[in-house]
């Protein structure tokens, strides 16, 4: 039999994206997730698109990762609320926090305080720069100072932040992995643990091959648009006869030989190896663009797919999410659409909660 996640209670003392994404993961597994909010609510309740109702406290940003949770409003300075919160802590299996520097001490919610109340709890902390660094940090700042923003551009004068909170998303995944390991460990020793991630460390770890290029090869990665520093042509954007964009990702010398056969050009000896193609990137791109401009995108996609070569159209978000295959990965909770959970068996989730929607119920349940 599998683990019964429905018996697990998760206490979410976190805002924005990274921490709540961990709570959302466990809600998808079937756990009970209690989200504690201030009177103002999770700040993402205010992050609204121009087309969204200004009075709606469940905008699209908030709703994507908060379905299936219960919302209770607490005042950390209130003795009564502190007492109820301690009762919730005492019955929680996982406690997720992402306090600003100093707040966890001010509110008496440090890992030590939490374990004093509940030694079996798994305490999962997210910080910007680590527990010993008091700086306040946000995803955009971490993208900037980790190198992500610099290399995500077309030149040293034209670099960009990723249009999703990439470091927050990655930090959430890192913390999910650590908490799952902590649950596994708890099955053998029956005790809780503290696990931490920092956005800064996650950002640097996630540079992967780009970090290794500098640490092991002495090469400082530069902005290259969608190009790959080690492979040609890989990630390269080309346009068809109607100027529609598409990407090819040729990962081996054999694949490049097949591409040359399909496009009908004699493969120069100095282009046979990928190492030499990297050195002749511009000439290769010019030749390929000229040849790809002869047909429309769909023709190229069908032709390259028939030869097992990697090619894909550059699509808008709306085009990507209205693809017929996407329906298998999303589900609805009331009027809200979100991603399906990680288990094969679908666990229906409640709608994202309104601010304080479950306050009265939770206060009554956990009052002394």
C-alpha positions as CSV (number, residue, x, y, z in Angstrom):
1,X,0.0,0.0,0.0
2,X,1.1,3.6,-0.7
3,X,1.6,6.3,1.8
4,X,-1.7,7.8,3.1
5,X,-1.1,11.5,2.5
6,X,-4.7,12.2,3.5
7,X,-3.6,11.7,7.1
8,X,-1.0,14.5,6.8
9,X,-1.5,18.1,8.0
10,X,0.6,20.8,6.4
11,X,0.8,24.3,8.0
12,X,1.7,26.9,5.5
13,X,3.3,30.0,7.0
14,X,4.5,31.2,3.6
15,X,3.7,33.8,1.0
16,X,4.2,34.5,-2.7
17,X,5.3,31.5,-4.8
18,X,8.1,29.2,-3.5
19,X,6.6,28.2,-0.1
20,X,3.0,28.0,-1.3
21,X,4.1,25.9,-4.2
22,X,5.3,23.3,-1.7
23,X,1.9,23.5,0.1
24,X,0.1,23.1,-3.2
25,X,2.2,20.0,-4.0
26,X,1.0,18.3,-0.8
27,X,-2.6,19.4,-1.4
28,X,-2.4,17.6,-4.7
29,X,-1.2,14.5,-2.9
30,X,-4.3,14.7,-0.7
31,X,-2.9,16.3,2.5
32,X,-4.8,18.9,4.5
33,X,-3.1,22.2,4.0
34,X,-3.8,25.1,6.3
35,X,-2.7,28.4,4.9
36,X,-2.1,31.2,7.6
37,X,-2.5,34.7,6.3
38,X,-2.4,38.2,7.8
39,X,-5.3,40.6,7.6
40,X,-3.9,41.8,4.3
41,X,-3.6,38.3,3.0
42,X,-0.9,36.7,0.8
43,X,0.5,39.5,-1.2
44,X,-0.2,37.7,-4.5
45,X,-3.9,38.3,-3.8
46,X,-3.1,41.8,-4.9
47,X,-1.0,40.9,-8.0
48,X,-3.7,41.4,-10.7
49,X,-3.7,41.7,-14.4
50,X,-5.3,44.8,-15.9
51,X,-8.2,42.6,-17.1
52,X,-9.0,41.2,-13.6
53,X,-11.6,42.4,-11.2
54,X,-9.9,44.8,-8.7
55,X,-12.2,43.4,-5.9
56,X,-11.4,39.8,-6.6
57,X,-9.0,38.4,-3.9
58,X,-8.4,35.2,-5.9
59,X,-6.6,36.5,-9.1
60,X,-4.9,34.2,-11.5
61,X,-1.5,34.5,-9.9
62,X,-2.7,33.5,-6.5
63,X,-5.1,30.8,-7.7
64,X,-2.6,28.7,-9.7
65,X,-0.8,27.4,-6.6
66,X,-3.4,27.8,-3.8
67,X,-6.2,25.4,-4.8
68,X,-7.1,22.8,-2.2
69,X,-6.0,24.8,0.8
70,X,-7.8,26.3,3.8
71,X,-7.3,29.9,4.7
72,X,-7.2,31.3,8.2
73,X,-6.3,34.8,9.2
74,X,-4.1,35.2,12.3
75,X,-2.5,38.2,14.0
76,X,0.9,37.0,15.3
77,X,0.8,39.6,18.0
78,X,-2.5,38.4,19.5
79,X,-2.1,36.0,22.5
80,X,-5.4,34.3,21.5
81,X,-4.2,33.7,17.9
82,X,-0.8,32.6,19.2
83,X,-2.5,30.0,21.4
84,X,-4.6,28.6,18.5
85,X,-1.6,28.6,16.2
86,X,0.4,26.6,18.7
87,X,-2.4,24.0,18.8
88,X,-2.2,23.7,15.0
89,X,1.6,23.4,15.1
90,X,1.2,20.6,17.7
91,X,-0.9,18.6,15.2
92,X,1.0,19.4,12.0
93,X,3.3,17.0,10.2
94,X,4.9,19.7,7.9
95,X,5.4,23.4,8.6
96,X,6.4,25.6,5.7
97,X,7.8,29.1,6.4
98,X,9.3,31.9,4.4
99,X,9.6,34.8,6.9
100,X,11.5,37.9,6.2
101,X,14.8,38.1,8.2
102,X,14.1,38.4,11.9
103,X,10.4,37.8,11.8
104,X,10.5,34.2,12.8
105,X,12.3,35.2,16.0
106,X,10.0,38.1,16.6
107,X,7.0,35.9,16.3
108,X,8.5,32.9,18.2
109,X,8.3,30.7,15.2
110,X,12.0,29.6,14.7
111,X,12.6,25.9,14.0
112,X,13.6,25.5,17.6
113,X,10.4,27.0,18.9
114,X,8.4,24.9,16.5
115,X,10.1,21.7,17.5
116,X,9.7,22.5,21.2
117,X,5.9,22.4,20.5
118,X,6.0,19.4,18.1
119,X,9.2,17.4,18.0
120,X,7.8,15.2,15.2
121,X,7.1,18.1,12.8
122,X,9.1,18.6,9.6
123,X,10.1,22.3,9.5
124,X,10.8,23.6,6.0
125,X,12.3,27.0,5.6
126,X,12.8,29.2,2.6
127,X,15.1,32.2,2.8
128,X,16.6,34.6,0.3
129,X,20.3,34.3,1.1
130,X,20.5,31.7,3.9
131,X,19.6,31.8,7.6
132,X,22.7,33.9,8.5
133,X,22.1,36.6,5.9
134,X,19.6,39.3,6.8
135,X,19.1,40.7,3.3
136,X,15.6,40.7,1.9
137,X,15.5,39.1,-1.5
138,X,13.1,38.5,-4.3
139,X,13.2,36.4,-7.5
140,X,14.1,39.2,-9.8
141,X,17.1,40.1,-7.6
142,X,18.3,36.6,-7.4
143,X,18.0,36.2,-11.2
144,X,20.2,39.3,-11.5
145,X,23.0,38.4,-9.1
146,X,23.2,34.7,-9.9
147,X,24.1,35.3,-13.5
148,X,20.7,34.1,-14.9
149,X,19.6,37.6,-16.1
150,X,23.0,38.3,-17.7
151,X,23.1,35.1,-19.8
152,X,19.4,35.3,-20.7
153,X,19.8,38.0,-23.3
154,X,21.1,38.7,-26.8
155,X,24.1,40.8,-25.9
156,X,25.9,42.4,-22.9
157,X,23.7,45.4,-23.4
158,X,20.4,43.5,-23.7
159,X,19.7,41.0,-21.0
160,X,16.4,40.0,-19.4
161,X,14.7,38.4,-16.4
162,X,12.9,35.2,-17.1
163,X,9.2,36.0,-17.5
164,X,8.3,33.5,-14.7
165,X,9.7,33.6,-11.2
166,X,12.2,30.9,-12.1
167,X,14.2,30.9,-8.9
168,X,11.1,30.7,-6.8
169,X,9.8,27.8,-8.9
170,X,13.2,26.0,-8.6
171,X,13.4,26.7,-4.8
172,X,9.9,25.1,-4.4
173,X,11.0,22.0,-6.2
174,X,14.2,21.8,-4.1
175,X,12.2,22.1,-0.9
176,X,9.7,19.5,-2.1
177,X,12.5,17.0,-2.6
178,X,14.0,17.7,0.9
179,X,10.6,17.4,2.6
180,X,9.9,14.1,0.9
181,X,13.3,12.8,2.1
182,X,12.4,14.1,5.6
183,X,9.1,12.2,5.6
184,X,11.0,9.1,4.5
185,X,13.5,9.5,7.3
186,X,10.6,10.1,9.8
187,X,9.2,6.6,9.0
188,X,12.3,5.1,10.6
189,X,13.1,7.3,13.5
190,X,9.7,8.9,14.2
191,X,11.3,12.3,14.7
192,X,11.0,15.5,12.8
193,X,13.7,17.5,11.1
194,X,14.5,20.9,9.8
195,X,15.2,21.4,6.1
196,X,16.3,24.7,4.5
197,X,16.7,26.1,1.0
198,X,17.9,29.6,0.0
199,X,16.9,31.3,-3.3
200,X,20.6,32.2,-3.7
201,X,22.0,28.7,-3.3
202,X,19.2,27.3,-5.5
203,X,19.9,29.9,-8.2
204,X,23.6,29.1,-8.3
205,X,23.1,25.3,-8.3
206,X,20.6,25.6,-11.2
207,X,23.2,27.3,-13.4
208,X,24.4,23.6,-14.0
209,X,26.4,23.5,-17.2
210,X,26.9,27.3,-17.3
211,X,28.4,27.2,-13.8
212,X,30.6,24.3,-14.8
213,X,31.8,26.2,-17.9
214,X,33.4,28.8,-15.6
215,X,34.4,26.5,-12.7
216,X,35.9,23.7,-14.8
217,X,36.8,25.3,-18.1
218,X,37.5,28.9,-17.2
219,X,34.9,30.1,-19.7
220,X,32.6,33.0,-18.6
221,X,29.2,32.3,-20.2
222,X,27.9,35.2,-22.3
223,X,24.4,36.2,-23.5
224,X,23.5,34.2,-26.6
225,X,19.8,34.5,-26.9
226,X,18.3,31.1,-27.4
227,X,21.6,29.6,-28.6
228,X,23.5,26.9,-26.8
229,X,27.2,27.5,-26.0
230,X,28.3,23.9,-26.5
231,X,26.1,22.7,-29.3
232,X,25.3,23.9,-32.9
233,X,22.6,24.1,-34.1
234,X,20.7,23.7,-30.8
235,X,18.0,26.1,-29.7
236,X,18.5,28.1,-32.9
237,X,15.5,30.0,-34.1
238,X,14.8,30.0,-37.8
239,X,11.9,31.4,-39.9
240,X,10.0,29.8,-42.8
241,X,8.8,31.2,-46.0
242,X,6.1,33.1,-44.1
243,X,8.4,34.3,-41.4
244,X,6.9,31.9,-38.9
245,X,9.5,31.0,-36.2
246,X,10.6,27.5,-35.2
247,X,13.5,25.9,-33.3
248,X,15.7,23.0,-34.1
249,X,17.8,21.1,-31.6
250,X,20.5,19.0,-33.3
251,X,22.3,17.1,-30.5
252,X,24.7,14.8,-32.4
253,X,26.9,14.7,-35.5
254,X,24.7,11.9,-36.9
255,X,21.6,14.2,-36.6
256,X,23.4,17.0,-38.4
257,X,24.4,14.6,-41.2
258,X,20.7,13.7,-41.6
259,X,19.7,17.4,-41.6
260,X,22.2,18.1,-44.4
261,X,20.7,15.2,-46.4
262,X,17.2,16.5,-46.0
263,X,18.1,20.1,-46.8
264,X,20.3,19.0,-49.8
265,X,23.6,20.6,-49.1
266,X,27.0,19.0,-49.2
267,X,28.4,18.7,-45.6
268,X,31.8,20.4,-45.4
269,X,34.4,18.4,-43.6
270,X,35.0,21.2,-41.1
271,X,31.3,21.0,-40.1
272,X,31.2,17.2,-39.4
273,X,32.1,17.5,-35.7
274,X,30.1,19.5,-33.2
275,X,33.3,21.1,-31.9
276,X,33.9,22.6,-35.3
277,X,30.3,23.6,-35.8
278,X,30.5,25.6,-32.6
279,X,33.4,27.5,-34.2
280,X,31.5,28.1,-37.4
281,X,28.1,29.0,-35.8
282,X,27.4,32.1,-37.9
283,X,28.1,30.5,-41.3
284,X,26.0,27.5,-40.4
285,X,23.1,29.6,-39.3
286,X,23.2,31.7,-42.4
287,X,23.1,28.7,-44.7
288,X,20.3,27.0,-42.7
289,X,18.2,30.1,-42.6
290,X,18.4,30.5,-46.4
291,X,17.3,26.9,-46.9
292,X,14.6,27.0,-44.3
293,X,13.0,30.0,-45.9
294,X,12.1,27.9,-49.0
295,X,9.1,26.1,-47.3
296,X,6.5,26.8,-44.6
297,X,6.9,25.7,-41.0
298,X,4.4,22.8,-41.1
299,X,6.2,21.3,-44.0
300,X,9.5,21.4,-42.2
301,X,8.0,20.0,-39.0
302,X,6.5,17.0,-40.8
303,X,9.7,16.4,-42.8
304,X,12.1,16.6,-39.9
305,X,9.8,14.6,-37.6
306,X,9.6,11.8,-40.3
307,X,13.4,11.5,-39.9
308,X,13.3,11.6,-36.1
309,X,14.9,15.0,-36.0
310,X,14.0,17.5,-33.2
311,X,12.0,20.6,-34.4
312,X,9.2,22.6,-32.7
313,X,7.3,25.7,-33.5
314,X,7.7,28.8,-31.4
315,X,4.2,29.2,-29.8
316,X,2.5,31.8,-27.7
317,X,1.3,30.7,-24.2
318,X,-2.3,30.6,-25.4
319,X,-1.3,28.4,-28.3
320,X,0.6,26.1,-26.0
321,X,-2.2,25.8,-23.5
322,X,-5.0,25.2,-26.0
323,X,-3.2,22.3,-27.6
324,X,-5.4,19.2,-27.5
325,X,-2.8,17.2,-25.6
326,X,-2.7,19.7,-22.7
327,X,-6.2,18.8,-21.5
328,X,-4.8,15.6,-19.9
329,X,-2.6,17.7,-17.6
330,X,-5.1,20.2,-16.2
331,X,-8.2,20.0,-14.0
332,X,-10.9,22.4,-12.8
333,X,-11.8,23.4,-9.2
334,X,-15.1,25.3,-9.6
335,X,-14.3,28.2,-11.9
336,X,-10.5,27.8,-11.6
337,X,-8.2,25.8,-13.8
338,X,-4.9,24.4,-12.5
339,X,-2.3,21.6,-13.1
340,X,-3.1,18.0,-12.2
341,X,-1.3,16.5,-9.3
342,X,1.7,14.2,-9.4
343,X,-0.3,11.0,-8.6
344,X,-2.0,8.9,-11.3
345,X,-5.2,8.8,-9.3
346,X,-6.8,12.3,-9.6
347,X,-7.5,14.0,-6.2
348,X,-10.1,16.7,-6.7
349,X,-9.2,20.0,-5.1
350,X,-11.4,22.7,-3.7
351,X,-11.3,26.1,-5.2
352,X,-8.5,28.5,-4.0
353,X,-9.7,29.9,-0.7
354,X,-11.0,33.4,-0.2
355,X,-9.0,35.3,2.4
356,X,-9.9,33.9,5.8
357,X,-12.6,31.6,4.4
358,X,-12.0,28.9,7.0
359,X,-11.0,31.1,9.9
360,X,-14.1,30.5,12.0
361,X,-14.0,26.7,11.4
362,X,-10.2,26.4,12.2
363,X,-10.4,28.7,15.2
364,X,-13.2,26.5,16.7
365,X,-11.4,23.2,15.8
366,X,-8.0,24.2,17.4
367,X,-9.1,26.3,20.3
368,X,-8.0,24.9,23.7
